[in-house]
Every structure is written in C-alpha cells, then in structure tokens.
Amino acid sequence: MSVEEQVIAELKCVYDPEMPSVNIYDLGLIYKLEVKEDGSVLCEHSLTSMMCPFAEQICKSITDAIESVEGVTSVERNLIFDPPFSMDMVSEEGKMLMGWF
C-alpha cells in the first residue's frame, strides 16, 4: 500500500463526534490531500460547521492520523471553510453508511 493509501486509511479512522456513523474522509471533509515523494503531506479540510464544538479535537485527530503513517516526514494541515461543507460532498460509501440509498 502506498503512503497516500495508508494516509487515507488512517483518515478513515477519524470521526466527527457529532456524526459518528461516517468517517471524515467519506463525509467529504478532506478537500485536498497531497503526499509528496519526500513524505511531506498537505491536508486541507473543513468541518461540518464553523461553530463545531469538537473542532480542536478533530483537527488534532487528523494531524495524529497522518503522522502515524510510516514514511510521513511532515504534515501541513489547513482548516478551511471555502467551499462551505454541504451534504453533497459525502461520498457514495458515506451515503450508504447513513442509509441515504
């Protein structure tokens, strides 16, 4: 498995406590993920709401998940709100987990 695949697998273990049935990756909160050959990772993500009471916990969990992957040398994590999160961003797998089909 590539480093990028491992990073994605770890991100799929991170959940927003307010939406515990779907991980943040399938929820569509990861807007950009770049894993470079030198092991540096850029992750741009959002939250379901700007007023998320678990923002600090989720941000730390994202950083910790990426750093846990062997081969990752550094992490740049950016919290962004443009575009704003919407349920249209949820993956097909996430929609299935939430029973939207």
Helices and strands as residue ranges (DSSP letters): H 3-11, H 24-27, E 30-35, E 40-45, H 55-67, E 74-79, G 87-89, H 92-97
